[in-house]
C-alpha cells in the first residue's frame, strides 16, 4: 500500500471541486484557471500556494511539478448541444490542446503523468460528428496511453440529474477488476458505444472499458438539500405562482394538487420548456433536481415548488442548496450573490462522482502499478512526445 498520498494537477480548476473529491486520496500540488471569479473562490477555500491564475497556454512544463495524476475539466461551451458546437477548434474548448501540449512536454522531460482524467459534457461524444472524440482518444493512444470513457450521472450519488463524460487514460496496465479491454459493461450507454464504434483502429486498439463506480444506496433526496426556513423575500409572489401553474398541462397540475392533498412536505423541481411554440412548465417529485447551470447565456435559476401542510409556494433554488446538490461541504465558501455562486457551481464537477472515481478506479490503478515493476507505455509516451 502507498504510504503517502500520490500527487495530482488540477487544470481548469474552477472552484476546486475535483480537489475536494480527491482530497483524501491525492494531494493537489498545482491548480490553474483563467477566470478571476473562480480563482477568487479557489483561494477562499484552499489558499493561493498552488494556484496559477492565467491562460493555460502561458504555462510551460517547467512550471509544473511531477505528478501521478492530471485532472482537466476543460471548457464545454463549444461541445455542448446547447451551444454553437464549434468543437475542439473553437476558442474555449480548444484549450484542451494547450493542456495536451503540457502533458507531451512533461513526457519529453522524462516526467510523464501516468494517469489523466478529462471531464466534459456528453456532447463531446457527438461533437463534429464524432471527430473531436476521435482526436482526443487518438492523441492519448499515440502517446502510449490505454484509454476508455464513462458516462456517469450524478443522480447515482447526489439528488441532481447531471450527465458527464469522463475519459480516463493510463500508462499502467489496468487489472481485470478495473477494466476489460474488449467487453463493454452491461448497461453501457448507446451514445458511448456509438462513439467507440467510430474511433479509428489505432484508437480502438488502445481502448479499454472501465468498470463504472458503484452508485450509493443511501443517496439523499432533493428535500434533504433544501432549507425549510428561508427569508420572506426569497419567495415569488402569488401571481407568479399562479402564472407558472397556468403554464402546466393537466398532468403536471395534477401532480401539484396531489402534493397539496397529501399535506406533508414536498419539494418539486420545476422545468420550463417550449411546447408547440409556447412556454410550458413541468414539475417532478422524484427527489431529483435538474442539472445546475451557470447563469450566463440566458440560463435562469432553477425553481422549486414547495408544498407544506397543503400550501404550495414558489421560489428559486438558493446557492447553498446548489452547493449541496454538487456534494460540497457546508463549510465551502461561495462568492456573494446568486449569479457569482451559480457560475462556480454550474461549471463544476460533482464532488461525490469524483470521489467515487478516485476510490474505485484512480487510486487502485496506481496501487496496482506500484506492485508491478514498470508501467506499460512509458517509453512509447516519451517517444511520441519527442516525435521519435
C-alpha positions as CSV (number, residue, x, y, z in Angstrom):
1,X,0.0,0.0,0.0
2,X,1.1,3.6,-0.7
3,X,2.4,5.3,2.4
4,X,1.8,8.8,1.1
5,X,-0.9,10.3,-1.0
6,X,0.1,10.5,-4.7
7,X,0.0,13.9,-6.2
8,X,-2.3,15.4,-8.8
9,X,-2.5,18.5,-11.0
10,X,-5.9,20.2,-11.4
11,X,-6.4,22.1,-14.7
12,X,-9.4,24.3,-15.4
13,X,-9.9,24.0,-11.7
14,X,-12.9,26.3,-11.3
15,X,-13.9,26.3,-7.6
16,X,-11.8,23.3,-6.8
17,X,-14.4,20.6,-6.8
18,X,-12.1,17.9,-8.2
19,X,-9.7,18.8,-5.4
20,X,-12.4,18.2,-2.8
21,X,-13.4,14.9,-4.3
22,X,-9.9,13.6,-4.4
23,X,-8.7,15.2,-1.1
24,X,-8.5,12.0,0.9
25,X,-6.7,10.1,-1.9
26,X,-4.4,12.5,-3.7
27,X,-2.5,15.7,-2.8
28,X,-3.1,18.7,-5.1
29,X,0.3,20.2,-5.9
30,X,-0.8,22.6,-8.8
31,X,-4.0,24.2,-10.0
32,X,-4.9,26.5,-12.8
33,X,-7.8,28.6,-14.0
34,X,-8.1,31.7,-16.1
35,X,-11.4,33.0,-14.6
36,X,-10.8,35.7,-11.9
37,X,-14.0,34.9,-10.1
38,X,-13.3,31.2,-10.0
39,X,-9.8,31.8,-8.8
40,X,-11.1,34.1,-6.0
41,X,-13.4,31.2,-4.9
42,X,-10.5,28.8,-5.1
43,X,-8.2,30.9,-3.0
44,X,-11.0,31.5,-0.4
45,X,-11.3,27.7,0.1
46,X,-7.7,26.4,-0.4
47,X,-5.3,29.4,-0.3
48,X,-3.1,30.5,-3.2
49,X,0.0,28.4,-2.7
50,X,-0.5,26.1,-5.7
51,X,-2.8,28.2,-7.8
52,X,-1.7,29.8,-11.1
53,X,-4.3,32.3,-12.4
54,X,-4.0,32.8,-16.1
55,X,-4.2,31.3,-19.5
56,X,-3.1,27.7,-19.7
57,X,-1.3,28.5,-22.9
58,X,1.1,30.6,-21.0
59,X,2.3,27.6,-18.9
60,X,5.4,25.5,-19.7
61,X,6.3,22.1,-18.5
62,X,8.9,23.6,-16.2
63,X,6.2,25.4,-14.3
64,X,4.6,22.1,-13.2
65,X,5.7,19.7,-10.6
66,X,5.8,16.0,-11.5
67,X,2.6,14.2,-10.6
68,X,0.8,10.9,-10.7
69,X,-2.5,12.2,-12.0
70,X,-3.7,15.2,-14.1
71,X,-7.4,16.2,-14.0
72,X,-8.7,18.5,-16.7
73,X,-12.3,19.7,-16.8
74,X,-11.7,21.7,-19.9
75,X,-14.4,24.2,-21.1
76,X,-17.5,22.6,-22.6
77,X,-19.2,25.6,-24.3
78,X,-18.1,24.6,-27.8
79,X,-19.0,21.0,-27.3
80,X,-22.5,21.2,-25.7
81,X,-25.6,20.6,-27.7
82,X,-26.9,23.8,-26.2
83,X,-24.1,25.8,-27.7
84,X,-22.8,26.7,-31.2
85,X,-20.8,23.5,-31.2
86,X,-17.6,24.9,-32.6
87,X,-15.8,21.9,-31.2
88,X,-12.1,21.4,-30.3
89,X,-11.1,24.0,-32.9
90,X,-13.1,26.7,-31.2
91,X,-11.6,29.2,-28.7
92,X,-12.8,27.8,-25.3
93,X,-13.0,24.0,-25.8
94,X,-9.9,24.2,-28.0
95,X,-7.9,24.9,-24.8
96,X,-7.7,21.1,-24.5
97,X,-4.8,21.3,-26.9
98,X,-2.9,23.7,-24.6
99,X,-3.4,21.1,-21.8
100,X,-2.2,18.3,-24.0
101,X,0.9,20.1,-25.1
102,X,1.8,20.4,-21.4
103,X,1.4,16.6,-21.0
104,X,3.6,16.0,-24.0
105,X,6.2,18.4,-22.8
106,X,6.3,16.7,-19.4
107,X,6.8,13.3,-21.1
108,X,9.7,14.8,-23.1
109,X,11.2,15.9,-19.8
110,X,11.1,12.3,-18.6
111,X,8.2,13.0,-16.3
112,X,5.1,11.6,-18.0
113,X,1.9,11.8,-16.0
114,X,0.8,8.2,-15.6
115,X,-3.0,8.8,-15.3
116,X,-5.1,11.5,-17.0
117,X,-8.8,12.3,-16.4
118,X,-10.7,14.5,-18.9
119,X,-14.1,15.6,-17.8
120,X,-16.7,17.2,-20.1
121,X,-20.3,17.2,-21.2
122,X,-21.7,14.2,-23.1
123,X,-21.9,16.3,-26.2
124,X,-18.2,15.7,-26.7
125,X,-19.2,12.2,-28.0
126,X,-21.0,13.6,-31.0
127,X,-19.2,16.9,-31.5
128,X,-18.0,17.4,-35.1
129,X,-19.8,14.1,-35.9
130,X,-17.5,12.2,-33.5
131,X,-14.3,13.7,-34.9
132,X,-13.5,15.6,-31.7
133,X,-13.8,12.5,-29.5
134,X,-11.6,10.6,-32.0
135,X,-9.0,13.3,-32.0
136,X,-8.7,13.2,-28.2
137,X,-8.5,9.4,-28.0
138,X,-6.0,9.2,-30.8
139,X,-3.8,11.8,-29.1
140,X,-3.8,9.7,-25.9
141,X,-3.4,6.4,-27.7
142,X,-0.5,7.7,-29.9
143,X,1.3,8.8,-26.7
144,X,1.1,5.2,-25.3
145,X,-1.9,5.5,-23.0
146,X,-4.6,2.9,-22.5
147,X,-7.8,4.9,-22.6
148,X,-11.5,4.5,-22.0
149,X,-14.5,6.5,-21.1
150,X,-17.5,6.5,-18.7
151,X,-20.8,8.4,-19.0
152,X,-21.8,9.0,-15.4
153,X,-24.9,10.7,-14.0
154,X,-24.5,12.5,-10.7
155,X,-28.0,11.2,-9.8
156,X,-26.4,8.0,-8.8
157,X,-24.7,9.8,-5.9
158,X,-26.5,13.1,-5.2
159,X,-30.0,14.4,-6.0
160,X,-29.1,16.1,-9.3
161,X,-29.5,14.9,-12.9
162,X,-26.1,15.7,-14.3
163,X,-24.7,13.5,-17.0
164,X,-21.0,13.9,-17.7
165,X,-18.3,12.2,-19.7
166,X,-15.1,11.0,-18.0
167,X,-12.2,10.0,-20.2
168,X,-9.6,8.1,-18.2
169,X,-6.2,7.3,-19.7
170,X,-3.3,5.5,-18.1
171,X,0.3,4.3,-18.8
172,X,-0.3,1.4,-16.4
173,X,-1.9,-1.9,-17.2
174,X,-5.4,-1.9,-15.6
175,X,-6.3,-5.0,-13.6
176,X,-9.3,-7.0,-14.8
177,X,-11.2,-5.7,-11.8
178,X,-10.9,-2.2,-13.0
179,X,-11.3,-2.6,-16.8
180,X,-11.9,-5.0,-19.6
181,X,-10.3,-4.3,-23.0
182,X,-12.9,-5.9,-25.2
183,X,-16.2,-6.1,-23.3
184,X,-18.4,-3.1,-22.5
185,X,-20.0,-3.3,-19.1
186,X,-23.7,-4.2,-19.0
187,X,-25.7,-1.1,-19.4
188,X,-23.1,1.0,-21.3
189,X,-25.0,3.9,-22.8
190,X,-25.7,3.7,-26.5
191,X,-24.0,7.1,-27.2
192,X,-20.7,5.8,-25.8
193,X,-21.0,2.5,-27.8
194,X,-21.6,4.5,-30.9
195,X,-18.7,6.9,-30.2
196,X,-16.4,3.9,-29.7
197,X,-17.5,2.3,-33.0
198,X,-16.5,5.5,-34.8
199,X,-12.9,5.6,-33.4
200,X,-10.1,4.8,-35.8
201,X,-8.4,1.4,-35.5
202,X,-5.4,2.7,-33.6
203,X,-7.7,4.3,-31.0
204,X,-9.8,1.2,-30.6
205,X,-6.6,-0.9,-30.1
206,X,-5.7,1.3,-27.1
207,X,-9.3,1.3,-25.7
208,X,-10.4,-0.3,-22.5
209,X,-13.8,-0.4,-20.9
210,X,-13.6,0.9,-17.4
211,X,-15.8,-0.7,-14.7
212,X,-18.2,2.0,-13.6
213,X,-18.1,3.1,-10.0
214,X,-20.9,1.8,-7.8
215,X,-23.8,4.0,-7.1
216,X,-24.7,4.8,-3.5
217,X,-27.6,3.1,-1.8
218,X,-28.4,6.0,0.6
219,X,-28.4,8.9,-1.8
220,X,-30.1,12.0,-0.3
221,X,-33.3,13.4,-1.8
222,X,-33.8,17.0,-3.1
223,X,-35.9,17.6,0.0
224,X,-32.9,16.8,2.2
225,X,-30.9,19.6,0.5
226,X,-33.4,22.5,0.8
227,X,-33.7,24.9,3.6
228,X,-37.0,24.8,5.4
229,X,-36.7,28.3,6.8
230,X,-35.8,31.0,4.3
231,X,-36.3,34.8,4.2
232,X,-39.7,36.1,3.1
233,X,-38.2,37.9,0.2
234,X,-36.9,34.5,-1.2
235,X,-40.5,33.6,-2.2
236,X,-42.1,34.6,-5.5
237,X,-45.4,36.3,-5.5
238,X,-48.7,34.5,-5.6
239,X,-49.3,36.0,-9.0
240,X,-46.1,34.5,-10.4
241,X,-47.0,31.1,-8.8
242,X,-50.4,31.2,-10.5
243,X,-48.8,32.2,-13.8
244,X,-46.5,29.2,-13.5
245,X,-49.3,26.8,-12.6
246,X,-51.2,28.1,-15.6
247,X,-48.4,27.0,-17.9
248,X,-48.7,23.4,-16.8
249,X,-50.5,20.7,-18.6
250,X,-53.3,18.9,-16.7
251,X,-50.9,16.0,-15.9
252,X,-48.4,18.3,-14.2
253,X,-51.1,20.4,-12.5
254,X,-52.5,17.2,-11.0
255,X,-49.1,16.4,-9.5
256,X,-49.2,19.6,-7.6
257,X,-52.7,19.0,-6.4
258,X,-51.8,15.6,-5.2
259,X,-48.9,17.0,-3.2
260,X,-51.3,19.6,-1.6
261,X,-53.9,16.9,-0.7
262,X,-51.2,14.8,0.9
263,X,-50.5,17.5,3.5
264,X,-46.8,16.6,4.1
265,X,-43.6,18.4,3.0
266,X,-42.9,18.0,-0.8
267,X,-40.3,19.6,-3.0
268,X,-40.9,19.7,-6.7
269,X,-38.3,20.7,-9.3
270,X,-39.7,22.9,-12.0
271,X,-38.7,22.7,-15.7
272,X,-39.7,25.2,-18.3
273,X,-39.7,24.1,-21.9
274,X,-41.0,25.2,-25.3
275,X,-44.0,23.0,-26.3
276,X,-45.8,23.8,-29.6
277,X,-44.3,27.3,-29.7
278,X,-45.3,28.2,-26.2
279,X,-43.6,28.0,-22.9
280,X,-44.7,25.1,-20.7
281,X,-43.9,24.4,-17.1
282,X,-43.4,20.8,-15.8
283,X,-42.7,19.5,-12.3
284,X,-41.1,16.4,-11.0
285,X,-41.4,15.0,-7.5
286,X,-38.9,12.1,-7.8
287,X,-36.4,13.7,-5.4
288,X,-34.1,15.0,-8.2
289,X,-33.2,18.5,-9.3
290,X,-32.3,19.3,-12.8
291,X,-28.7,19.9,-14.0
292,X,-27.2,23.0,-12.3
293,X,-26.1,25.6,-14.9
294,X,-24.3,28.9,-14.8
295,X,-26.5,32.0,-15.1
296,X,-24.7,33.0,-18.3
297,X,-26.2,33.0,-21.8
298,X,-29.8,33.4,-20.8
299,X,-30.0,30.5,-18.3
300,X,-32.1,31.1,-15.2
301,X,-32.1,29.8,-11.7
302,X,-33.9,26.6,-11.1
303,X,-37.3,27.0,-9.5
304,X,-38.8,24.9,-6.7
305,X,-42.4,24.3,-5.8
306,X,-42.6,23.6,-2.1
307,X,-45.7,22.3,-0.6
308,X,-46.2,22.1,3.1
309,X,-49.5,21.4,5.0
310,X,-51.4,21.8,1.8
311,X,-50.0,25.2,0.8
312,X,-47.8,25.5,-2.3
313,X,-45.2,28.3,-2.7
314,X,-42.6,29.1,-5.4
315,X,-39.0,30.2,-5.0
316,X,-35.7,29.8,-6.8
317,X,-33.0,27.4,-5.7
318,X,-30.6,29.0,-3.2
319,X,-26.9,29.0,-3.7
320,X,-26.3,26.9,-0.6
321,X,-28.8,24.4,-1.8
322,X,-27.0,24.2,-5.1
323,X,-23.7,23.6,-3.3
324,X,-25.4,20.6,-1.5
325,X,-26.5,19.2,-4.9
326,X,-22.9,19.4,-6.0
327,X,-21.8,17.5,-2.9
328,X,-19.9,20.4,-1.4
329,X,-19.3,20.5,2.3
330,X,-21.3,23.1,4.3
331,X,-18.1,24.9,5.1
332,X,-17.4,25.6,1.4
333,X,-17.2,29.4,0.8
334,X,-19.3,30.6,-2.1
335,X,-19.0,34.1,-3.5
336,X,-21.6,36.6,-2.6
337,X,-24.6,36.9,-4.9
338,X,-26.5,34.2,-6.7
339,X,-25.0,34.9,-10.2
340,X,-21.4,34.6,-9.0
341,X,-22.2,31.5,-6.9
342,X,-24.1,29.6,-9.6
343,X,-21.3,30.4,-12.1
344,X,-19.0,28.5,-9.8
345,X,-21.5,25.6,-9.2
346,X,-22.8,25.3,-12.8
347,X,-19.3,24.9,-14.2
348,X,-18.2,22.5,-11.6
349,X,-17.8,18.7,-11.4
350,X,-20.0,16.8,-8.8
351,X,-17.8,16.0,-5.8
352,X,-19.3,12.6,-4.9
353,X,-18.7,11.4,-8.5
354,X,-15.1,12.5,-8.4
355,X,-14.7,10.7,-5.0
356,X,-16.2,7.5,-6.4
357,X,-13.8,7.6,-9.4
358,X,-10.9,8.2,-7.1
359,X,-11.8,5.4,-4.7
360,X,-12.8,2.8,-7.2
361,X,-10.6,3.4,-10.2
362,X,-7.9,6.1,-9.9
363,X,-6.2,5.2,-6.6
364,X,-6.5,1.4,-7.2
365,X,-4.9,1.9,-10.6
366,X,-1.9,3.5,-9.0
367,X,-1.7,0.9,-6.3
368,X,-1.7,-1.9,-9.0
369,X,1.1,0.0,-10.8
370,X,3.1,0.2,-7.6
371,X,3.1,-3.6,-7.3
372,X,4.3,-4.1,-10.9
373,X,7.9,-3.3,-11.9
374,X,7.3,-0.8,-14.7
375,X,4.2,1.0,-16.1
376,X,3.4,0.0,-19.6
377,X,3.6,2.6,-22.4
378,X,6.0,5.0,-20.6
379,X,8.8,4.7,-23.2
380,X,6.3,4.9,-26.1
381,X,4.8,8.0,-24.5
382,X,8.2,9.8,-24.4
383,X,9.0,8.8,-28.0
384,X,5.6,10.0,-29.2
385,X,6.1,13.3,-27.4
386,X,9.5,13.9,-28.9
387,X,8.4,12.8,-32.4
388,X,10.7,9.7,-32.4
